[in-house]
Amino acid sequence: MPRIAQADVDEVKARTNIADIVGERVSLKSAGVGSMKGLCPFHDEKSPSFHVRPQVGYYHCFGCGASGDVYSFLREMDHVSFTEAVERLAARVGYTLHYEDGGPAPETSGRSRLYAANTAAAEFFRSRLLSPEAESARAFLGQRGFDAGAAAHFGVGYAPRGWDGMLKALSAQGFTRDELTAAGLVSAGQRGVYDRFRGRVVWPIRDVTGQTIGFGARKLYDDDQGPKYLNTPETPIYKKAQVLYGLDLAKRDISRGDPKRVVVVEGYTDVMACHLAGVTTAIATCGTAFGAEHIKLLRRVMGDDSAAGEVVFTFDGDEAGQKAALRAFTEDDRFNAQTFVAVAPDGLDPCDLRLQRGDQAVRGLMSTKVPMFEFVIDRKIGSFDLGTAEGRVGALRAAAPIVAEIRDALLRPEYERILARRLGMDPTDVHAEVRRHERRRRDGAGAREQQTTPTASSSPAASEAATTVPVVTLATLPRTGDAPLERDALMGALQYGHQLDAELLQRAVSAPFSVPALDAVREAIGQVPDRQRPGWALQAVDSVREPYRGLAGELLMAAFPARDEQGARASATDLCRRLIVRGLEREKSELLGAIQRLPADSDGARAIARRLVEIDSERQRYNES
């Protein structure tokens, strides 16, 4: 495949604001001059450690270490090739690419073709909604309160009843049958290849960036032997456990809300009804239960780093809705935001509620929300006769495991009291039952860990090695070379890290230390995602691997050489700068050796020369600070 001219690669990157690309998937907020931060999309976290610097077009996660430019971000997130990433951004900014052989842009393949096929299919379905055959589809939408404008806003379309209407239309546009099959748009059977969606109302399912990746379709005709709802099968670009319908439309209002609120409904028409009624943060799953991957996706969009946000589940009041709430509850502690359940009067879903009682009733549904824990507890005890002693005891045994799952040490006692009031029982008895279930859960987890974790006795060599590792303390550390700098820098980091510049500290502890024991402490400090949170230093010490944990505790408690707190802060900052300069000097030394082995006019030598200039500039900046 012809290569894109490097000048074009650089130009597209220069014209693209990396914060816009990252911001389509991660809620970013200011993190100081020239920096933005949010929850990392590459690993699960509850405190934001993912930083973006638009001025330099770079991102870095201080939690997992992921970093790169806008191209690497797209490659990691969407699993596209480098060429596809450049082409996608070029199309976004309206830039015409040139290729090294001087020819026209080659036809892309792989995932880009799947996106293109889904986009073409969405347009095909949308256009067919206006055809005479689609009268039943328009009637279906009209009966649910959706006019042509609503259909257009959500891209709703119609799949003709024939076997190959879409197949022929997209084949005429140059898509192959293999591509349409890979996109989940056609199926293969005894009659050959045919349209997957036929005689149905069709909703395009888009990812958080707005690209169409699949479809959901509802049958309209009695002679349709298929399921009521039919979705795109799993494809390289459509994973139903990682997709939320309507998130592309809702993300802006979600991230800008105060408080930030997500409303989780059950179906496509419910999302439409909520948005049209003014609840523009509504989303829904796509043919699967709400689960852990959905939570990760939502938390990144919400910037879920505090308890100020709200996630409201609007389940039906029937048994299926209750089970859905219970499933969501099992993942509840993955949210920092507060979780609620709102059930409409008479168990109506948002679509029916809007039809029967209007937009105001849908908006008012939010005022009926109750905390998720409370909802689950009420459903657990609802089947017991609380007028009898046996009923109350049975209800307590059913609900206690729910309360025992609450990790928040301040929240759990509140729910113990709520449960005691619901049951009319002594709070002491409720507390005892909750504690019993907590111990059972903890003991079970410990037993499972023992079954999966090898013991020291299982490896005689390891056991012998463990007994011969000497105990390392401050007193036994070397007093020559780089050891004093590394020791004092770690003392300053552990004791005053919350007062230091986060980026400076992260960079200072990002490179290995020369003393293995101090390097273990450095590594633990670098892995703490939020060093502004009270207690972070203890968390760092606790995570230091043995036999160096005791040394970490000494570093935390030792007297730091400074006259006062202001001086300590200044000294700790200076030590961080010295570590960074040391790293730059090491890099410069390596590059000076490397450049000697390259031709002077080679790209590699020029790149190293540019980096050497950058290093000198960085060294000067840190030395003068």
QUIJO-V567604 format. One line per field, one symbol per residue. ss: DSSP state (h for helix, s for strand, l for the rest). psi: psi as a letter, one per 20 degrees, with the letter a starting at -180 (. if undefined). burial: 1 if it has 24 or more other ideal C-beta (glycine too) atoms within 12 Angstrom, else 0. Layout:
ss=???
psi=???
burial=???
This chain:
ss=lllslhhhhhhhhhhllhhhhhhlllllsslllllssslllllllllllssssllllsssslllllsslhhhhhhhhhlllhhhhhhhhhhhhlllllslllllllllllhhhhhhhhhhhhhhhhhhlllhhhhhhhhhhhhllllhhhhhhhllssslllllhhhhhhhhllllhhhhhhlllssssllssssllllssssssslllllsssssssslllllllllsssllllllllhhhllslhhhhhhhhhhllllsssssllhhhhhhhhhhllllssslllllllhhhhhhhhhhhlllllllsssslllllhhhhhhhhhhhllhhhlllsssslllhhhllhhhhhhhhlhhhhhhhhhhlsshhhhhhhhhhlllllllhhhhhhhhhhhhhhhhllllhhhhhhhhhhhhhhhlllhhhhhhhhhhhhhhhhhhhhhhhhhhlllhhhlhhhhhhhhhlllllhhhllllllhhhhhhhhhhhhhhhhhllhhhhhhhlllllllhhhhhhhhhhhhllllllllhhhhhhhhlllllhhhhhhhhhlllllllhhhhhhhhhhhhhhhhhhhhhhhhhhhhhhhlllllllhhhhhhhhhhhhhhhhhhhhhhl
psi=pqqpphhhghggghipohhgghiihpoqrpkapjqqqappiiqpqippjoqpnhhjlqqppigijpraahghghghgilrrgghgghghghhjkppqqqhjirrpqprachhhgggghghhghggghihiqhhjghghggghijkoahggghhikqapoqhrhkghggghhhjjprhgghghijhqrpahjbprphpplqpppppqahijppiaqpppqhqhjojrrgpprprprhioohijqopihhhhhghghiqnrpppooairghgggggghiinjjqrqrnkrqpahhhggghhhhhlmjrjhrpoppmqqiahhhghgghghhhjhiiphqpprpppqpjkqrhghggghirhhhghihhijqqqgggggghhgihjqniiqghgggghghhhghghhiohohhhghghghgggghikrphghggghghghghggghghhghhhhipqrhiinhghgghhiipqpprhhiqqjrciggggghhhghghhjhiirpggggghhjhqqrhogghhhggggghiohnjippjhhhggghipqqkjhhgghghhiqppnqhrhghgggghghhghhgggghhhggggghhhhhhjqqhjqhgghghgghhggghggggghhi.
burial=0001000110011001111011111111101000111111110111111111110011111110011111111111110101111111110000101000000010010111111111111101111110000101110110011100011001111111100111101110001010111111111000001111111111111111111111111111000000001111101111110111111111101110101111111111111111111011111111111110011111111111110011111111100011011111101111111111111100011111111000001110110011111111111110010100000100111111111111000001001101110110100001101100110000000000000000000000000000000001010010000100111111111111111111111111111010101111111111111110000110011001100111111111000100000001101111111111111100010010000000000000000100010010001001000
